[in-house]
């Protein structure tokens, strides 16, 4: 399988990922963290999917924030997101079904960070009747290999360990084998009408080339954040709040929302920070 080349000059220094503690501290002081501008959840379900090498605990701050706003939050059930993508999405589909059922049959909003965002897109294509919209955070949607070389080395190491039979790890077959064939197709398939899609990205992302986040099916929202910090960044939380409002309004058939519905695309980025 051909892997598109990555322009290293398009990535900022990876040491900028050290901004994470400062971003988390700033979030706590921001009004959005206390609920300003966040639409009331009223029990609407949200599924959170962590990024590569991360687990549910990495999105614990976001989960707590959403619960305080009245949302019913479900986790991905992941300790580390390093498994076969096809198997992971199958398990996530079951969680999606369960969360919708527990919420009285309501459609679910999915928020996925990095690799978790690619899973969110797959679920939205596979089960549109269960998904009101998705929000992706720094997800390499257009080119999975548009990542920093140091991170790619880690990915390749995990793949080699998976090939050796270490349980719970993806292997080389996940790139072009049958196990992830459906996932690869769904990652480029169009979303159904009525399924919202917001892709949040940062030009200061030190892990993923931000150009790869610009899925043509999505509304693009730019923030000034590190890759790791998107899960605790005030600009991301404001963008998520806007998306939740837009998905809700679309479901209610209201006009004049934020343009999160499929078919109303904004090619130019809208600043949220």
Secondary structure, 3 states (H helix, E strand, C coil): CCCCCCCHHHCCCHHHHHHHHHHHHHHHHCHHHHCCCCCCCCCCEEEEECCECCCHHHHHHHHHHHHHCCCEEEECCCCCECCCHHHHHHHHHHHHHHHHHHCCCCCEEEEEECHHHHHHHHHHHHCHHHEEEEEEECCCCCCCCCECHHHHHHHHHHHHHHHCCCCCCCCCHHHHCHHHHHHHHHCCCCCCCCCEEEEEECCCCCCECHHHHCCCCCEEEECCCCCHHHHHCHHHHHHHHHHHHHHHHHHCCCCCCCCCCCCCCCCCCEECC
